[in-house]
Amino acid sequence: MSPLQRWFERKFTFDLPANLLPNVLERLRGSPARLEERVRSLPPAVLTARFQDAWSIQENVGHLCDLEPLWLRRAEQLLAGEGELAVADLTNRGTDEAHHNAAPLENLLKEFRSLRSRFVSILEGADASALDRTARHPRLGTPMRLIDIAFFTAEHDDHHLARITELLRLSGR
């Protein structure tokens, strides 16, 4: 198996037709369940183990929680007609300083599920006129529509789920 590509090295083409938003919403809606299935039965020692000074499984879970407010904000900005999307903290300092390994896993999973539900509700509630509206992504420098924000978020989810799988393999599970 090839190593996981670093997130910031990914290139994106945002060319999905807007009528595929319901399909992407199903990916987003399913992320909390996939995450829970992947990590819920793991012992704390496996959840919090770090390899090569990178985030543990639990820190990856916490990072998904940390980014949900960004996805929510970007969707709300686009719906409000703003031209530029919020900038992400590219250093991920919030995740590094959050001490997610000290938090109960169940709390992180509940938080992610709750925040994701809000995000999906916002996307589902968008009227047809909002589907073609765009705003510029600050790092990528490209215009994004709601489906693009949804797709980008789903890809980010899958990136961290793949990283969790990689960490499980490294731990011998």
Steps between C-alpha positions, in 0.01 A plus 500: 500500500632843413550756775225751566548826310537805725184714509668823397655326198157407362373669185128545447285558197156620596297383207225286648158602374288667769234231460741254667478689829259240647761229431777698669266575792465125555879474537498787749204357691675162522837625625411495872377138476809391304725673752320346797515154346872538439605619847236428765628156604868593512682503833633836625861396444433449129287814471765726650819343359709735289725386216783719372371790710182523290145517634355194666172342391318696768668824396382435144146460637540825692631676190181408313307669783731800489434562130120470503453867599710599196282296263188646661633854471599456136157364406333789682731751328416363160127503576530862619662598172846576635773487236785355708490195724650492850868418528594178674777483759752321279721423800217304668605659827150453641526125465853492636397700808166330564642196683249270330678195641386607848134533398254212519468353150122485537487880549698558180276263303183667631637846422591399146157345441323808634705751301477292184123482535490882506723520192288254303182686602641828369592340169165324470315823572666694219257616233564438131622857442791440738632195316684698233629775732879500549756632744878484475688241706793691655769229482399339172417833336206350316128571508292246689128423497306324775560162336873579491505585871308178570734294280813659651370420849416140405849458356647641821294250703621213285860622523487474880314169493775366273760638741326322788515177298869563439558551872313178579727315259807656664372391840464142379117500496 
